């Protein structure tokens, strides 16, 4: 039996379990308990508590193999609530991390043109998490599944390329897939491999492309004026004006999506508002334009979270319908 760093183990001669954190020598490893303490323990008195999905194209079952070196893998699992297809009423979706790595994950489904995140969190080595349970009649609404993962260990480890996969699973795919048996699941399951190319010797290096650099440079720095003394502040007009048209905020918005443009505008507005509130300004004019009204709605939503603010449409003579005047009470 081979044990590795990150394996979950149970003690053979006493109650308790933990995770292998270090290798002392060929006969002894360090085990971290649930309370965070690390103790040395003989290898021959440890039993692994994880299992692995091993897909054999020659058979339909998932075999359990503990005496060989485990191959890291991550699976998306669909478990019907019954082994007889005609008696299935709902499905459970699982993320099964059959690797020695821990991971941060997000699970999303496609809702028309966008993805909607349903679950996110952290999943330990050789653990599974229930992502969603859906009725069979509503399965067609859960056709595209997006899984994103970042991999890490709490000890030294080889860097891994993050996982970002979109699975298209409809009723036809289910009907053509083999049901597999595994003792981690009550019923037979359908397993889709998300990642099995865990790197061992390759170095993971990600570089910014020229396009990435140019887009970062196109966003102007948000520079705030230096604070002035209270005496000088009384001598100046305590009002400011900010133009939120994207052309005024970045050198070029070519290639930016509507969502990215909106994010830049909102971030600029929030910084300007925070500056005015922190430096004693009494009035802020936010020029947002007319457009489809979404930017103004986002600005109003932000203003409603501050009890010391009053806001209304700015002067039509000066700004038309495209600006909001904000009064800041002391």
Backbone bond lengths (Angstrom), bond angles and torsions (degrees), N, CA, C in turn:
res aa  C-N    CA-C-N  psi(-1)  N-CA   C-N-CA  omega(-1)  CA-C   N-CA-C  phi
1 X - - - 1.468 - - 1.523 109.27 -
2 X 1.339 116.60 132.48 1.454 121.66 -179.73 1.526 109.82 -109.41
3 X 1.340 115.33 132.16 1.458 120.77 177.74 1.514 108.93 -115.64
4 X 1.350 115.78 148.89 1.450 120.20 -178.97 1.525 109.76 -133.83
5 X 1.328 115.54 163.92 1.450 120.85 175.22 1.523 108.89 -60.61
6 X 1.333 116.45 132.11 1.460 121.49 -178.16 1.510 113.36 100.26
7 X 1.348 118.11 -15.03 1.461 120.42 179.02 1.526 110.63 -69.20
8 X 1.334 115.54 139.07 1.460 120.61 172.15 1.520 108.12 -87.18
9 X 1.350 116.53 133.84 1.464 121.15 -176.31 1.529 110.61 -134.60
10 X 1.322 114.61 157.24 1.465 122.28 175.75 1.517 108.14 -119.83
11 X 1.362 116.09 145.28 1.460 120.52 -179.44 1.525 110.48 -76.44
12 X 1.319 116.07 137.33 1.459 121.35 -175.97 1.527 112.25 -77.43
13 X 1.342 116.68 -37.85 1.471 120.10 -173.23 1.527 113.62 -103.17
14 X 1.328 118.30 0.96 1.461 119.73 -179.93 1.521 109.61 -154.22
15 X 1.333 115.61 167.44 1.458 120.85 -178.23 1.520 110.01 -78.76
16 X 1.318 116.99 136.72 1.456 121.17 177.09 1.507 112.38 137.51
17 X 1.326 115.47 161.77 1.451 121.13 177.53 1.521 109.10 -153.09
18 X 1.312 116.55 168.15 1.453 121.24 -179.57 1.511 110.97 -169.19
19 X 1.333 114.70 -163.76 1.461 120.93 -177.48 1.516 109.50 -125.91
20 X 1.330 117.01 134.61 1.463 121.57 178.65 1.521 109.60 -70.75
21 X 1.334 116.71 124.39 1.462 121.27 -177.73 1.526 112.76 -109.50
22 X 1.347 117.40 -31.21 1.463 120.23 -178.35 1.529 109.91 -147.34
23 X 1.324 115.66 157.18 1.465 121.44 175.21 1.523 107.61 -106.49
24 X 1.341 117.14 118.80 1.464 119.92 178.85 1.522 110.64 -81.69
25 X 1.331 115.85 -51.91 1.464 121.68 174.98 1.515 107.49 -157.42
26 X 1.307 118.60 -170.94 1.458 121.26 -175.30 1.527 112.99 -67.36
27 X 1.326 117.21 -16.50 1.467 120.04 -177.97 1.527 113.41 -110.19
28 X 1.336 118.53 -10.52 1.464 121.21 -172.54 1.529 110.46 -137.58
29 X 1.337 114.47 139.63 1.465 120.09 174.93 1.523 108.75 -130.58
30 X 1.325 116.46 163.50 1.456 121.57 174.75 1.531 108.50 -96.88
31 X 1.331 116.17 133.51 1.467 122.08 -178.41 1.526 108.41 -119.00
32 X 1.326 115.92 126.59 1.464 120.95 176.43 1.516 109.47 -91.48
33 X 1.355 115.97 123.06 1.453 121.49 -178.61 1.529 110.18 -80.47
34 X 1.338 115.78 172.10 1.464 120.66 179.65 1.521 112.68 -64.05
35 X 1.346 116.75 -24.40 1.463 120.21 179.71 1.527 112.51 -86.49
36 X 1.344 116.99 3.20 1.449 121.18 176.83 1.518 115.34 94.62
37 X 1.340 117.99 -9.51 1.461 120.78 179.37 1.526 110.42 -77.87
38 X 1.326 115.79 145.30 1.463 122.46 -178.86 1.523 109.28 -114.19
39 X 1.332 116.19 128.23 1.460 119.93 -178.02 1.521 110.14 -131.59
40 X 1.365 117.46 147.14 1.469 119.89 174.13 1.526 109.73 -77.52
41 X 1.342 117.47 144.46 1.460 120.49 -177.55 1.520 109.59 -149.01
42 X 1.351 117.82 140.95 1.469 121.09 178.28 1.531 111.09 -64.46
43 X 1.318 116.46 135.73 1.463 121.49 -179.05 1.526 111.16 -60.91
44 X 1.317 117.22 -38.49 1.466 120.32 -175.83 1.519 113.14 -68.86
45 X 1.349 117.64 -10.88 1.458 121.22 179.07 1.542 111.94 -107.05
46 X 1.336 115.64 20.03 1.460 121.28 178.23 1.527 110.14 -119.27
47 X 1.329 115.07 143.97 1.463 121.24 178.02 1.535 108.11 -125.20
48 X 1.341 119.25 126.57 1.465 120.39 178.02 1.518 110.64 -66.94
49 X 1.343 116.05 140.98 1.469 119.67 -178.70 1.519 111.51 -107.09
50 X 1.331 117.74 -1.54 1.458 119.86 178.50 1.526 110.63 -94.65
51 X 1.305 115.48 162.05 1.457 122.07 172.27 1.515 107.60 -129.84
52 X 1.307 116.70 172.43 1.455 120.04 -177.24 1.509 110.63 -135.48
53 X 1.336 115.58 144.35 1.454 121.50 173.02 1.520 108.24 -82.77
54 X 1.307 117.32 118.40 1.459 121.46 177.65 1.517 107.25 -118.52
55 X 1.334 116.72 109.17 1.451 120.83 -175.00 1.526 109.56 -86.57
56 X 1.299 116.48 117.00 1.454 122.58 177.99 1.516 108.24 -108.14
57 X 1.341 118.78 117.15 1.463 120.00 -177.09 1.519 113.49 -65.13
58 X 1.332 117.19 -14.36 1.469 119.86 -178.05 1.521 113.12 -85.42
59 X 1.336 117.24 -17.49 1.462 120.04 -178.24 1.517 109.52 -131.57
60 X 1.326 116.84 169.19 1.457 121.43 -178.44 1.518 112.37 -97.89
61 X 1.319 117.49 -11.45 1.459 120.14 -176.12 1.520 111.89 -93.29
62 X 1.323 114.88 155.61 1.462 121.58 171.69 1.518 106.79 -92.78
63 X 1.323 116.27 119.69 1.457 120.05 -175.20 1.522 110.73 -91.05
64 X 1.313 115.57 149.60 1.453 122.45 177.16 1.514 108.72 -97.82
65 X 1.332 116.97 124.05 1.452 120.10 -176.58 1.510 108.42 -139.16
66 X 1.320 117.12 108.33 1.458 121.73 -176.52 1.525 112.87 -109.40
67 X 1.313 117.89 -14.40 1.451 120.22 -174.42 1.519 112.51 -87.74
68 X 1.317 118.04 -4.85 1.454 121.42 178.96 1.524 109.31 -112.51
69 X 1.302 115.71 167.33 1.459 120.25 178.34 1.518 109.81 -65.62
70 X 1.324 116.76 127.12 1.453 121.03 -176.72 1.517 111.24 -74.77
71 X 1.300 117.39 143.51 1.460 123.20 176.58 1.516 108.47 -101.87
72 X 1.335 116.46 120.88 1.459 120.11 -179.65 1.520 110.77 -63.20
73 X 1.322 115.80 139.54 1.459 120.64 -179.72 1.532 109.04 -160.95
74 X 1.341 115.58 152.62 1.461 122.08 175.75 1.519 107.58 -125.41
75 X 1.339 116.84 134.04 1.456 122.23 -174.40 1.529 111.46 -124.59
76 X 1.305 115.44 146.84 1.463 122.58 164.84 1.523 105.84 -101.37
77 X 1.345 116.43 121.00 1.467 121.92 -172.42 1.525 110.45 -112.51
78 X 1.319 115.76 135.24 1.464 121.79 170.71 1.525 107.78 -115.62
79 X 1.338 115.55 120.24 1.463 120.82 -179.23 1.531 110.20 -115.00
80 X 1.345 118.60 111.88 1.473 120.47 173.48 1.528 109.70 -69.17
81 X 1.313 117.04 157.90 1.468 119.66 -179.62 1.525 112.34 -83.85
82 X 1.333 116.97 2.40 1.465 120.44 177.71 1.522 108.52 -153.43
83 X 1.330 116.29 146.54 1.457 120.70 -179.55 1.525 113.34 -77.04
84 X 1.335 116.90 -17.32 1.463 121.11 177.30 1.532 108.49 -92.48
85 X 1.342 118.65 117.63 1.480 121.23 -176.15 1.520 113.88 -53.29
86 X 1.329 118.02 -38.05 1.463 120.22 -177.00 1.529 112.23 -71.07
87 X 1.341 117.04 -16.97 1.465 120.93 -177.99 1.529 113.10 -102.28
88 X 1.322 116.32 2.63 1.468 120.18 -179.70 1.524 110.02 -71.67
89 X 1.341 116.22 131.00 1.466 120.87 178.34 1.529 112.17 -116.61
90 X 1.362 117.50 -24.84 1.459 119.22 176.14 1.525 110.61 -152.74
91 X 1.333 114.56 168.60 1.463 122.12 -179.18 1.520 109.32 -126.92
92 X 1.337 114.83 147.75 1.460 121.39 171.96 1.518 108.76 -113.90
93 X 1.353 115.90 134.99 1.455 121.56 177.63 1.526 108.29 -104.19
94 X 1.333 116.38 130.28 1.463 121.57 179.78 1.532 109.84 -125.00
95 X 1.324 115.69 152.09 1.454 122.87 164.55 1.519 106.05 -107.77
96 X 1.331 117.35 119.79 1.463 122.43 -175.46 1.529 108.14 -114.29
97 X 1.323 115.98 112.22 1.459 122.39 -179.35 1.524 109.27 -94.40
98 X 1.322 116.70 91.04 1.460 121.75 178.71 1.523 108.98 -95.59
99 X 1.318 114.88 58.39 1.465 120.32 179.37 1.521 109.05 -142.38
100 X 1.323 115.73 167.91 1.467 120.96 179.50 1.524 112.00 -83.99
101 X 1.333 116.59 2.86 1.459 121.46 -179.86 1.529 110.80 -97.76
102 X 1.323 116.10 145.14 1.456 120.80 164.74 1.518 107.55 -84.78
103 X 1.332 116.66 162.22 1.464 116.97 -178.97 1.521 111.26 -153.14
104 X 1.334 114.85 148.46 1.450 123.38 168.88 1.524 106.79 -94.37
105 X 1.339 117.43 134.74 1.453 118.77 -174.06 1.528 111.28 -136.76
106 X 1.325 114.92 156.48 1.462 122.37 167.74 1.524 107.23 -132.45
107 X 1.320 116.10 143.27 1.460 121.85 178.05 1.521 108.17 -125.10
108 X 1.339 116.25 125.45 1.456 121.31 -177.14 1.524 109.85 -133.17
109 X 1.319 115.15 155.96 1.463 121.14 172.00 1.525 108.03 -121.17
110 X 1.326 115.59 156.75 1.458 118.96 -178.20 1.514 109.70 -86.23
111 X 1.338 115.08 127.52 1.457 122.60 177.87 1.520 107.03 -117.61
112 X 1.327 115.91 98.81 1.463 122.60 -173.79 1.528 109.22 58.34
113 X 1.323 118.18 -114.64 1.464 119.76 -175.15 1.521 113.40 -92.96
114 X 1.332 117.96 -4.23 1.461 121.41 -175.49 1.521 110.52 -124.58
115 X 1.340 114.59 163.08 1.457 120.73 174.27 1.525 109.95 -99.30
116 X 1.318 115.53 143.35 1.463 121.91 179.07 1.520 108.77 -118.63
117 X 1.323 116.85 121.82 1.462 121.12 179.92 1.526 110.35 -74.28
118 X 1.337 115.71 126.96 1.461 120.75 179.06 1.525 112.64 -104.10
119 X 1.329 116.21 -28.66 1.463 117.90 -177.72 1.525 109.04 -156.16
120 X 1.335 115.22 145.21 1.455 120.92 175.26 1.514 108.42 -149.64
121 X 1.320 116.21 158.45 1.459 118.81 179.72 1.513 111.56 162.39
122 X 1.321 115.39 -159.60 1.461 122.24 -179.40 1.523 109.34 -118.81
123 X 1.322 115.89 138.34 1.458 121.88 -179.01 1.514 108.16 -126.75
124 X 1.343 116.04 126.91 1.456 121.22 -177.96 1.510 112.73 -78.04
125 X 1.339 115.07 172.93 1.460 120.87 178.55 1.525 110.47 -63.25
126 X 1.332 116.23 136.27 1.468 123.46 177.96 1.527 112.06 56.44
127 X 1.310 115.69 43.20 1.456 121.26 177.27 1.524 109.70 -128.56
128 X 1.336 115.85 160.18 1.459 120.58 176.24 1.525 108.64 -126.86
129 X 1.336 116.07 158.22 1.455 121.11 178.96 1.524 108.06 -138.47
130 X 1.335 115.52 137.79 1.460 120.94 176.23 1.527 108.55 -76.86
131 X 1.326 116.13 122.34 1.459 121.31 -178.16 1.521 112.05 -91.81
132 X 1.334 116.53 -43.44 1.464 120.21 -174.93 1.519 109.61 -166.55
133 X 1.325 116.45 146.94 1.460 122.61 172.84 1.525 107.58 -122.19
134 X 1.330 116.97 126.32 1.463 121.03 -176.51 1.526 110.06 -131.25
135 X 1.305 115.79 149.45 1.455 121.63 175.28 1.532 109.77 -72.16
136 X 1.310 115.93 149.65 1.460 121.12 -178.87 1.525 110.88 -57.80
137 X 1.335 116.72 -39.13 1.462 120.89 -177.40 1.526 112.05 -65.83
138 X 1.347 117.68 -21.46 1.456 121.21 -178.25 1.530 111.93 -105.46
139 X 1.334 116.53 8.94 1.471 119.83 -176.35 1.530 111.47 -60.93
140 X 1.339 116.26 -32.62 1.473 119.66 -178.42 1.518 112.26 -63.58
141 X 1.333 118.46 -16.78 1.457 121.43 177.32 1.531 111.88 -84.48
142 X 1.334 116.36 -5.77 1.464 121.76 -179.41 1.525 108.89 -124.14
143 X 1.324 115.01 64.43 1.461 120.80 -175.80 1.522 111.66 -93.70
144 X 1.331 117.30 -40.67 1.457 120.86 -177.83 1.526 110.08 -107.80
145 X 1.334 114.83 118.79 1.460 122.28 -177.60 1.528 108.70 -114.09
146 X 1.312 116.92 126.71 1.462 121.72 178.98 1.521 109.49 -111.76
147 X 1.339 116.34 124.34 1.465 122.35 179.41 1.519 108.68 -121.70
148 X 1.329 116.95 127.60 1.462 122.43 176.66 1.525 108.06 -125.14
149 X 1.337 117.01 135.32 1.463 121.04 -176.08 1.524 110.76 -141.28
150 X 1.331 115.21 144.03 1.462 123.31 169.51 1.521 107.35 -116.54
151 X 1.319 117.78 134.40 1.460 122.12 -172.86 1.525 111.15 -109.12
152 X 1.332 115.72 141.76 1.454 120.71 179.96 1.525 109.54 -159.70
153 X 1.326 115.57 167.49 1.465 122.54 171.16 1.521 107.76 -132.52
154 X 1.310 115.94 158.88 1.460 120.71 178.38 1.525 111.87 -83.67
155 X 1.348 116.05 1.73 1.460 121.68 175.56 1.523 107.47 -126.37
156 X 1.319 117.91 -168.28 1.459 121.30 177.93 1.523 109.66 -63.45
157 X 1.351 116.12 139.31 1.460 118.83 -179.19 1.518 110.45 -157.03
158 X 1.315 115.67 160.71 1.457 122.20 175.58 1.528 109.41 -80.60
159 X 1.320 116.30 134.68 1.461 120.19 179.03 1.519 110.49 -62.23
160 X 1.333 115.64 143.88 1.458 121.45 -179.05 1.525 110.54 -122.08
161 X 1.305 116.24 144.19 1.454 120.63 175.11 1.524 108.62 -68.70
162 X 1.335 119.11 129.62 1.473 120.73 179.27 1.529 111.26 -59.01
163 X 1.315 115.16 153.02 1.466 121.92 -179.94 1.525 109.61 -98.40
164 X 1.321 116.12 133.71 1.464 122.02 173.91 1.523 107.11 -146.83
165 X 1.319 115.90 100.20 1.461 121.11 -175.62 1.528 110.25 -128.45
166 X 1.331 115.26 143.76 1.457 121.86 172.77 1.521 107.74 -119.36
167 X 1.319 116.46 118.02 1.467 122.31 -179.86 1.521 109.89 -100.09
168 X 1.323 115.73 131.37 1.467 121.16 175.10 1.526 107.08 -104.44
169 X 1.324 115.79 105.22 1.469 120.90 -175.14 1.526 108.60 -125.06
170 X 1.314 115.94 105.02 1.464 119.73 176.49 1.529 109.56 -109.57
171 X 1.326 116.65 -175.62 1.462 120.35 -176.95 1.527 112.00 -64.19
172 X 1.323 116.94 -30.10 1.467 119.77 178.56 1.528 110.29 -66.77
173 X 1.349 116.09 -42.56 1.465 120.12 178.28 1.527 110.55 -62.74
174 X 1.338 116.37 -41.91 1.465 119.96 178.43 1.512 111.27 -60.48
175 X 1.324 116.60 -44.10 1.462 121.03 -177.13 1.521 111.87 -64.35
176 X 1.347 117.65 -29.74 1.459 121.25 -177.17 1.526 112.98 -92.68
177 X 1.334 117.70 -3.31 1.464 121.32 -176.77 1.522 110.93 -92.12
178 X 1.325 114.80 145.88 1.463 119.91 178.09 1.526 110.75 -80.40
179 X 1.323 115.55 141.59 1.460 121.34 173.48 1.513 108.78 -85.35
180 X 1.328 116.19 133.19 1.454 122.15 -176.48 1.524 110.05 -119.88
181 X 1.310 116.04 148.67 1.462 121.68 -178.65 1.524 110.29 -103.47
182 X 1.332 115.22 135.10 1.458 119.77 178.28 1.521 108.62 -151.56
183 X 1.349 116.41 139.72 1.462 119.18 -173.72 1.527 113.85 -73.33
184 X 1.343 118.67 -5.85 1.460 121.01 173.79 1.525 111.56 -78.11
185 X 1.347 116.46 -13.51 1.456 120.83 -174.97 1.526 110.57 -127.18
186 X 1.308 114.58 143.31 1.466 120.76 -177.49 1.515 111.57 -67.05
187 X 1.324 117.55 -44.02 1.464 122.24 -178.39 1.517 110.44 -110.80
188 X 1.304 116.35 172.05 1.453 120.85 175.58 1.531 109.49 -65.81
189 X 1.319 116.38 147.52 1.459 121.08 -173.36 1.522 110.75 -127.19
190 X 1.323 114.74 165.40 1.459 122.89 170.66 1.524 106.41 -111.76
191 X 1.334 117.10 125.92 1.460 122.01 -174.10 1.525 110.71 -115.01
192 X 1.341 115.95 130.05 1.458 122.27 176.37 1.529 108.11 -115.84
193 X 1.312 116.95 124.84 1.460 121.64 -179.63 1.526 109.63 -75.37
194 X 1.332 116.12 123.16 1.466 121.82 177.69 1.525 111.58 -96.42
195 X 1.328 115.93 -37.66 1.474 120.01 -178.06 1.517 109.22 -154.70
196 X 1.321 115.65 127.10 1.457 120.15 173.52 1.527 111.42 -138.62
197 X 1.324 115.95 7.63 1.463 120.66 -178.51 1.525 111.02 -102.51
198 X 1.330 116.04 55.89 1.457 120.13 177.61 1.521 108.96 -69.67
199 X 1.319 115.50 125.38 1.455 120.01 -174.60 1.512 111.70 -75.42
200 X 1.325 115.84 146.86 1.453 120.52 179.13 1.533 110.81 -116.25
201 X 1.327 115.79 -46.97 1.456 118.66 -175.51 1.526 113.17 -116.02
202 X 1.314 117.12 -17.24 1.456 119.78 -178.20 1.528 110.35 -74.29
203 X 1.306 115.26 148.86 1.458 120.46 177.47 1.523 108.90 -99.50
204 X 1.321 115.99 130.70 1.460 120.68 -178.65 1.526 108.11 -89.54
205 X 1.316 116.92 115.11 1.460 122.16 179.47 1.518 108.24 -129.49
206 X 1.322 116.70 123.40 1.456 121.73 177.66 1.531 108.22 -115.74
207 X 1.330 117.17 124.28 1.449 122.06 179.55 1.528 110.85 -112.12
208 X 1.322 115.97 147.79 1.459 120.01 174.03 1.521 109.01 -71.87
209 X 1.320 117.29 135.06 1.445 121.21 176.11 1.529 109.26 -78.49
210 X 1.329 115.75 167.78 1.469 120.08 177.50 1.520 111.11 -59.53
211 X 1.328 115.53 -37.64 1.462 120.03 178.68 1.517 110.87 -64.34
212 X 1.351 116.78 -41.24 1.469 119.83 178.07 1.530 110.72 -59.90
213 X 1.327 116.81 -44.03 1.464 121.32 -177.97 1.523 110.70 -64.71
214 X 1.338 117.07 -43.01 1.458 120.51 -179.15 1.527 111.74 -63.93
215 X 1.336 116.77 -38.22 1.467 120.04 179.71 1.522 110.88 -68.92
216 X 1.324 116.74 -36.33 1.460 119.37 177.38 1.526 110.88 -66.94
217 X 1.333 116.13 -39.07 1.458 119.64 -179.85 1.520 111.87 -69.35
218 X 1.330 117.16 -24.71 1.460 120.30 -176.57 1.520 112.72 -71.76
219 X 1.325 117.00 -19.48 1.464 120.81 179.74 1.530 109.13 -87.21
220 X 1.299 115.64 115.36 1.464 120.12 -177.87 1.521 111.29 -67.48
221 X 1.312 115.26 148.02 1.463 119.19 174.78 1.521 109.44 -70.04
222 X 1.316 114.68 142.27 1.456 120.16 178.09 1.527 107.82 -87.32
223 X 1.333 116.21 99.31 1.461 120.75 -177.39 1.523 109.87 -98.17
224 X 1.309 115.63 126.89 1.455 120.85 179.24 1.528 109.82 -103.27
225 X 1.325 116.72 139.19 1.472 119.47 176.89 1.523 110.58 -61.20
226 X 1.319 114.37 151.42 1.448 118.54 178.40 1.534 109.93 -68.73
227 X 1.327 114.80 149.79 1.458 119.48 177.52 1.533 110.01 -66.31
228 X 1.301 114.93 143.22 1.469 119.78 178.39 1.517 108.77 -113.65
229 X 1.319 116.42 163.99 1.456 120.93 -178.54 1.520 110.28 -68.03
230 X 1.329 116.44 162.45 1.466 121.46 -178.90 1.522 111.24 -63.88
231 X 1.351 116.46 -33.43 1.468 119.90 -179.67 1.526 110.26 -66.22
232 X 1.327 117.16 -48.61 1.453 120.75 179.41 1.532 110.69 -64.77
233 X 1.335 115.81 -33.26 1.458 119.48 -178.63 1.533 110.64 -63.80
234 X 1.324 116.77 -35.20 1.463 120.53 -179.47 1.525 111.92 -70.31
235 X 1.332 116.35 -22.18 1.453 120.36 -176.33 1.520 113.04 -87.38
236 X 1.318 117.25 -9.55 1.462 119.29 -176.16 1.525 110.14 -109.94
237 X 1.285 115.68 163.24 1.455 121.61 176.34 1.519 108.68 -70.72
238 X 1.345 116.73 117.86 1.460 120.89 -174.74 1.525 111.28 -83.61
239 X 1.313 115.96 57.22 1.465 120.23 177.23 1.523 109.64 -143.59
240 X 1.328 115.38 152.41 1.460 120.89 179.16 1.531 108.72 -136.39
241 X 1.316 114.12 162.31 1.459 120.89 -179.58 1.519 108.43 -136.23
242 X 1.326 117.39 135.33 1.457 121.72 179.29 1.521 109.57 -131.44
243 X 1.332 115.90 127.20 1.465 122.12 177.99 1.524 107.90 -96.01
244 X 1.338 116.69 116.15 1.464 121.84 -174.82 1.528 113.33 -96.00
245 X 1.318 118.20 8.38 1.462 118.67 173.54 1.528 108.50 -61.30
246 X 1.314 116.27 136.00 1.465 120.30 -172.21 1.519 111.87 -59.76
247 X 1.348 117.30 -29.18 1.465 120.61 179.46 1.530 111.88 -64.05
248 X 1.344 115.77 -24.04 1.461 120.64 -179.93 1.521 112.67 -87.39
249 X 1.328 116.71 -11.63 1.464 120.20 -174.15 1.518 113.36 -104.90
250 X 1.333 118.19 -29.81 1.461 121.54 -179.76 1.515 109.30 -130.75
251 X 1.325 115.79 154.47 1.462 120.45 178.66 1.518 111.57 -66.97
252 X 1.340 115.63 -37.15 1.466 120.03 179.13 1.516 108.84 -150.10
253 X 1.329 116.84 131.70 1.464 119.87 178.06 1.524 111.32 -109.03
254 X 1.328 116.36 16.86 1.458 120.56 177.77 1.526 109.82 -63.95
255 X 1.294 116.70 129.45 1.466 121.30 179.77 1.509 114.78 91.22
256 X 1.333 118.06 -11.92 1.458 120.79 178.82 1.529 110.03 -78.38
257 X 1.308 117.02 139.24 1.457 121.25 175.46 1.517 109.74 -78.39
258 X 1.329 116.42 165.77 1.472 120.35 177.40 1.520 111.00 -59.40
259 X 1.336 115.96 -37.29 1.467 120.17 179.24 1.531 110.79 -64.63
260 X 1.348 117.15 -43.30 1.459 120.27 179.57 1.524 111.17 -65.43
261 X 1.348 116.97 -39.83 1.466 120.84 178.40 1.529 110.41 -62.20
262 X 1.335 115.54 -46.62 1.467 120.20 179.26 1.530 110.65 -60.70
263 X 1.321 117.64 -40.98 1.468 121.08 -179.43 1.520 111.35 -62.43
264 X 1.337 117.15 -41.68 1.466 120.84 178.52 1.524 110.21 -63.92
265 X 1.340 117.47 -43.12 1.462 121.33 -178.84 1.529 111.26 -64.72
266 X 1.317 117.33 -43.94 1.465 120.85 -179.28 1.523 110.55 -66.49
267 X 1.338 116.41 -42.26 1.468 119.28 179.45 1.531 110.73 -61.54
268 X 1.323 116.73 -41.66 1.470 120.56 179.21 1.522 111.12 -64.78
269 X 1.345 117.41 -41.59 1.456 120.96 179.17 1.519 111.25 -63.70
270 X 1.338 117.54 -45.27 1.462 120.60 -178.51 1.521 111.31 -62.86
271 X 1.338 117.48 -39.08 1.459 119.94 177.72 1.526 111.06 -64.68
272 X 1.335 116.63 -41.79 1.462 120.25 179.97 1.528 110.91 -66.07
273 X 1.338 116.62 -42.41 1.457 120.49 179.19 1.523 111.25 -63.18
274 X 1.335 116.80 -44.64 1.471 120.92 178.97 1.527 110.55 -60.76
275 X 1.329 116.20 -39.78 1.467 119.61 -179.36 1.526 110.65 -64.43
276 X 1.333 116.44 -44.98 1.467 120.57 -179.50 1.529 111.51 -62.40
277 X 1.326 116.92 -42.68 1.464 120.72 -178.52 1.528 111.43 -68.03
278 X 1.334 115.88 -32.87 1.465 119.36 -177.12 1.518 112.32 -80.99
279 X 1.334 118.02 -18.74 1.451 120.89 -173.12 1.523 113.88 -116.67
280 X 1.315 117.23 18.41 1.446 120.84 171.24 1.504 116.71 79.85
281 X 1.323 118.63 14.28 1.457 119.82 177.66 1.525 109.79 -70.91
282 X 1.331 115.56 148.65 1.453 121.09 -176.95 1.520 113.34 -103.66
283 X 1.325 116.53 -20.18 1.468 118.87 -176.02 1.519 110.54 -145.69
284 X 1.332 115.07 141.00 1.458 121.59 176.04 1.527 108.00 -135.14
285 X 1.334 116.38 127.93 1.462 121.63 174.65 1.518 108.18 -102.39
286 X 1.325 117.07 118.72 1.463 122.36 178.02 1.528 108.53 -103.50
287 X 1.326 116.45 112.21 1.468 121.54 179.21 1.530 108.15 -92.35
288 X 1.309 115.76 107.52 1.467 120.95 -175.23 1.519 113.52 -113.40
289 X 1.327 118.00 -8.84 1.455 120.49 -177.86 1.515 111.30 77.75
290 X 1.327 115.04 178.13 1.469 120.00 -179.64 1.522 109.83 -92.79
291 X 1.341 117.05 -65.22 1.457 121.38 177.43 1.512 112.92 51.00
292 X 1.357 115.07 -139.46 1.465 119.63 178.39 1.527 112.73 -93.34
293 X 1.322 117.53 1.81 1.462 121.20 175.61 1.510 115.33 86.32
294 X 1.355 118.48 -4.24 1.471 120.11 -175.57 1.519 111.88 -69.42
295 X 1.343 117.37 -38.82 1.461 119.70 179.84 1.525 110.51 -64.04
296 X 1.326 117.44 -42.24 1.459 120.28 178.30 1.527 110.53 -63.42
297 X 1.329 117.76 -39.20 1.468 120.94 178.90 1.528 110.80 -62.26
298 X 1.342 116.83 -41.08 1.459 120.04 179.29 1.528 110.87 -66.36
299 X 1.321 116.63 -39.09 1.466 120.55 178.91 1.528 110.38 -64.90
300 X 1.317 117.02 -44.50 1.467 121.12 179.37 1.526 110.60 -61.83
301 X 1.338 116.83 -40.32 1.470 120.65 179.10 1.527 110.62 -60.97
302 X 1.327 116.83 -39.27 1.467 120.52 178.11 1.523 110.73 -67.60
303 X 1.316 117.16 -43.85 1.475 121.30 -177.79 1.516 111.91 -63.40
304 X 1.328 117.68 -32.79 1.458 121.14 -178.72 1.528 112.81 -67.85
305 X 1.318 116.44 -14.97 1.477 119.37 179.20 1.525 112.25 -84.46
306 X 1.340 117.77 -4.37 1.477 122.04 -179.01 1.528 109.16 -114.48
307 X 1.306 116.94 115.98 1.470 121.40 -177.34 1.526 112.71 -71.49
308 X 1.339 117.73 -21.82 1.463 120.02 -176.65 1.524 112.88 -89.90
309 X 1.328 118.06 11.36 1.460 121.27 -178.39 1.524 111.35 -111.74
310 X 1.323 115.41 142.17 1.460 122.66 168.61 1.521 107.25 -120.93
311 X 1.308 117.97 141.89 1.461 119.23 -177.56 1.526 110.44 -146.79
312 X 1.313 114.59 149.77 1.454 121.84 179.50 1.532 107.32 -162.84
313 X 1.344 115.89 172.31 1.457 120.24 179.77 1.521 110.00 -61.93
314 X 1.327 116.24 135.55 1.459 121.18 179.07 1.527 110.04 -72.76
315 X 1.302 116.49 173.44 1.461 123.01 -176.85 1.527 111.09 -54.37
316 X 1.342 115.81 122.80 1.458 120.24 179.15 1.524 110.36 -65.11
317 X 1.334 117.35 -34.33 1.458 121.74 -178.12 1.521 110.84 -62.39
318 X 1.321 116.64 -37.38 1.463 120.88 -176.88 1.530 113.40 -90.70
319 X 1.342 116.58 -35.56 1.461 119.40 -170.50 1.526 114.52 -124.54
320 X 1.330 117.73 -4.00 1.455 118.33 -174.34 1.519 109.89 68.18
321 X 1.358 116.39 -142.35 1.467 120.04 179.88 1.534 112.47 -95.72
322 X 1.329 116.18 8.02 1.464 117.71 -169.69 1.501 116.79 -104.05
323 X 1.339 119.68 29.88 1.462 120.35 -179.83 1.530 110.33 -148.46
324 X 1.325 114.58 154.09 1.462 121.84 177.35 1.532 108.88 -124.30
325 X 1.338 115.53 133.11 1.458 120.90 178.16 1.512 108.81 -98.60
326 X 1.324 116.00 131.94 1.468 121.94 -176.44 1.527 108.36 -119.35
327 X 1.329 116.34 124.04 1.465 121.78 175.86 1.521 109.46 -102.41
328 X 1.328 115.72 133.20 1.453 121.21 -177.16 1.520 109.41 -110.45
329 X 1.321 116.33 115.51 1.462 121.31 178.67 1.518 110.02 -85.75
330 X 1.298 116.14 146.19 1.463 121.05 -179.59 1.518 110.39 -72.14
